[in-house]
Amino acid sequence: MYNRFKKQIVLIISSLAIMVAIGLSIDMYLTHKEILDASNACYDRNGYPIVHKEGPVSNWSFTCDGL
């Protein structure tokens, strides 16, 4: 019975780790896409995009200089 319980805990923790990894990957992709779209719009207006990452979490700031 102890081994069965241990296997269930390992399965739950593994599933949660996979879900977190997938969630972070999706967040990183969407953030990259937003920054790329904003940068392209800035270039279209003859501006110069400046992107800064703030902190360890995906917290980004974006400015378009030269407008």
JOVEN-V64970 format. One record per backbone hydrogen bond with DSSP energy under -0.5 kcal/mol. CO is the residue of the C=O (numbers start at 0). NH is the residue of the N-H. E is the energy in kcal/mol with one decimal. If there is no record, write none. Layout:
# JOVEN-V64970
co: [CO,CO]
nh: [NH,NH]
e: [E,E]
This chain:
# JOVEN-V64970
co: [0,1,2,3,4,5,6,7,8,9,10,11,12,13,14,15,16,17,18,19,20,21,22,23,24,25,26,27,28,29,30,31,32,33,34,35,36,37,38,39,40,41,41,42,47,49,51,51,52,56,57,58,60,62,62,64]
nh: [4,5,6,7,8,9,10,11,12,13,14,15,16,17,18,19,20,21,22,23,24,25,26,27,28,29,30,31,32,33,34,35,36,37,38,39,40,41,42,43,44,44,46,45,64,62,53,60,54,58,59,53,51,49,64,47]
e: [-2.0,-2.4,-2.3,-1.9,-2.1,-2.4,-2.3,-2.4,-2.7,-2.5,-2.4,-2.4,-2.3,-2.3,-2.3,-2.4,-2.3,-2.4,-2.4,-2.6,-2.2,-2.4,-2.3,-2.5,-2.3,-2.6,-2.4,-2.4,-2.5,-2.4,-2.5,-2.5,-2.5,-2.6,-2.6,-2.4,-2.1,-2.1,-2.7,-2.2,-0.9,-0.7,-2.6,-2.0,-2.4,-2.3,-0.5,-2.7,-0.6,-2.8,-0.6,-3.4,-2.6,-3.1,-0.6,-3.0]
